[in-house]
Amino acid sequence: MGRRACLVLLLLLCVAVLRAAGMEAADEEGNQDEPLESEALPAEDQVKDRSTGTRVVAGQIFLESGKSDSQPEDGESFHSQEEVKENSLGELNSLDVSDLLNKDLEDEEIQSPVLTAIGGTADGEPCHFPFLFMEKEYAECTADGREDGRLWCATTYDYKKDQKWGFCETEEQSNKRRQMQEAEDIYQTGMKILNESSKKAQKKEAYQYLLKAADMNHTKAMEKVSYALLFGDYLKQNIQSSKELFEKLTEEGSPKGQMALGFLYASGLGVNSSQAKALVYYTFGALGGNLIAHMILGYRYWAGIGVLQSCESALTHYRLVANHVASDISLTGGTVVQRIRLADEVENPGMASGMLEEDLIQYYQFVAEKGDVQAQVGLGQLHLHGGRGVEQNHQRAFEYFNQAANAGNSHAMAFLGKMYSEGSDVVPQNNETALQYFKKAADMGNPVGQSGLGMAYLYGRGVPVNYELALKYFQKAAEQGWVDGQLQLGSMYYNGIGVKRDYKQALKYFNLASQGGHILAFYNLAQMHATGTGVMRSCHTAVELFKNVCERGRWSERLMTAYNSYKDGDSNSAVVQYLLLAEQGYEVAQSNAAFILDQKASIVGENETYPRALLHWNRAASQGYTVARIKLGDYHFYGFGTDVDYETAFIHYRLASEQQHSAQAMFNLGYMHEKGLGIKQDIHLAKRFYDMAAEASPDAQVPVFLALCKLGVIYSVQYIREINLREVFSRIDMDQLLGPEWDLYLMTIITLLLGTIIAYRQRQHQAIPRPAGLRPAVPQQEPPPPEHQPPQ
């Protein structure tokens, strides 16, 4: 007890010192947040499993040192050394002393058990570590010297001398371990084929390996196979089989399995829909570190779906995911997110979707091979970032940039510098080569090269750190509108690097970079609004910005996968993928899922398509999509998935008209005013809305003209009905109006009119020509006989 009391006092003293240091640091920095990132650290594409590292020895499970259950997946690293220090300090300050003490005592208890040998020549005796075998020391159990691969240990230091040994595991445990090792080898083989091949047949072969590993209860293989069965990726879609695998993974504590099971309950696929169960599984998945589960919870708290609306809770979840997404952004930028709305494609077939046609790509490739520098640079950028129907391919990008750079193109030189600075499987990282390309491009006034040169001086890549030169080059790039230069300039002003700290200038340059679509600019702006640094704190603005960052994560690539599935005629696969993305808060996925459900997708029951479509139209409309708002009006107007409700339909049309100035909504409002549906009939207001629709869109002018013609007829009929003709004529005094002889005048006029008509008809009758059949026939001359023909 005395030793524990001393330990408690010591921990209390440490925490007090740390808190005091944290307060002093906060006072010196003016109570500002940690420095924002200007260049994010690389991270893996997915989150690692947070399962505790263990090893099975002699029937007991021991924790590996240096790992804990709270360690985040996928290298949850922050974006600067200062951030790491400040966050570590904050975590220590937030820990309760009793928790620290309990953790310390638990660590002691975990390390206290001693391994005992099973069988062999020293059954029941403790293993001795290290022990000497074949002139080599072993600090843990080994399978060396055994053909069956079973782990063993020595119970004395010198095995050769004493021959004292025993097994570290039972035969059953040994068989299980070897089976799992075999499953791991099969899994790695499948993943190697999957990652290295681009052909569909090879990817299908890879999934056969993964299926075999999954049958051997390999957790990661089960995760890959279950998602492939859910989405129909290279395996036949089977919702029921995927559900069974997800349930099995959930029992094993897999965060991916928990998140996916939550999705099935949320969307009602393979199970009865239950938002309560979905929320439970999403929460467990998020606690396990699954980023998609965090993103789903962030959206649910932001929109108030199944939970009480809470901006602060949404901010917590979105910020955590945004940290990972921002850390994954490299110097060359992230992948391009292609957002294609199916409803817009159908209603406006000629509208450009952003996708390049195959013929157009082949044309660009042809002219690039002929030496067209602009085509080479354009194709290089497309292959570097991917998107618009072109797959990301660094090898092709490097080749095109190299050709254009040899022709003297400064843009290609700058992008080659970026590729060498970042490094990849194709281009080895080389600061010296990158610096040469950046200098050549910068000397030619290229903003990309100037920005790259600024990065080199800012971080000392191939040159000594020089903040003044870094600032100079960033300013030159920013003046030409290059987003990287604007971002780095904002970061230098924010952190006070090379210049006096100025949050207003930082905000200015971050805003400029965000207008160019830079992810890190959105991230930094979100941090400033979340902490109230340089601006008034706004939780709502911060959440929207963080949400924008989160939607640029690697999982956004599934938008194109779903679109391709739909184009290939696989609507069931497409709708499931869109539904998962819709749960994450993607507005385009919500509208696309509703669009496919509206077409009676077979994956859900016929009676459920309209109600589910209505749900997702509603979510898309709440995020500002005009077509979705009009669809909500249509569903309530016609009673699709709900009861006919003209008043609610009128409200949705009015919102679309006022907020998005939709011509379709204005036309519908005119029609409802004309008919008196959901609102009092008012022909004057109907005409007003029809006129507004014609002004809002040229496409509405023809239907508006027809509607106005119809409205004019209706107005005339209504006016005639409203007046009493007999009463009007009875009030007219013809003697006073036309004189006492008005009836003679009227008869004279009628007589003249009749005479004119008769004369006109007679003239018409005389002018009609005789029919051709009545004319006398003209005899035709027969040809002369042959003897009277002139000689030839």
Secondary structure, DSSP 4 states (H G I P E B T S, - for coil): -HHHHHHHHHHHHHHHHHHHHHHHHHHHTTSPPPPPPSSPPP--SSPPP-PPPEEEETTEEEEPTT--TTPPTT----SSHHHHHHHHHHHHHHS-HHHHHHHHHHHHHHH----B-BSTTSTTPBP-SSEEETTEEESS-B-TT-SS---EEESSSBHHHH--EEESS-HHHHHHHHHHHHHHHHHHHHHHHHHH---HHHHHHHHHHHHHHHHTT-HHHHHHHHHHHHHTSSS---HHHHHHHHHHHHHTT-HHHHHHHHHHHHHTSSS---HHHHHHHHHHHHHTT-HHHHHHHHHHHHHTSSS---HHHHHHHHHHHHHHHHHT--TT---------HHHHHH-TTS--SPPPHHHHHHHHHHHHTT-HHHHHHHHHHHHH-BTTB---HHHHHHHHHHHHHTT-HHHHHHHHHHHHH--SSS---HHHHHHHHHHHHHTT-HHHHHHHHHHHHHTSSS---HHHHHHHHHHHHHTT-HHHHHHHHHHHHHTSSS---HHHHHHHHHHHHHTT-HHHHHHHHHHHHHTSSS---HHHHHHHHHHHHTTSGGGGHHHHHHHHHHTT-HHHHHHHHHHHHHTT-HHHHHHHHHHHHT--TTS-GGGHHHHHHHHHHHHHHTT-HHHHHHHHHHHHHTSSS---HHHHHHHHHHHHHHH--HHHHHHHHHHHHHTSSS---HHHHHHHHHHHHHH-GGGHHHHHHHHHHHHHHHHHHHHHHS-HHHHHHH--HHHHH-TTHHHHHHHHHHHHHHHHHHHHHHHHHHSPPPGGGSPPPPPPPPPPGGGSPP-
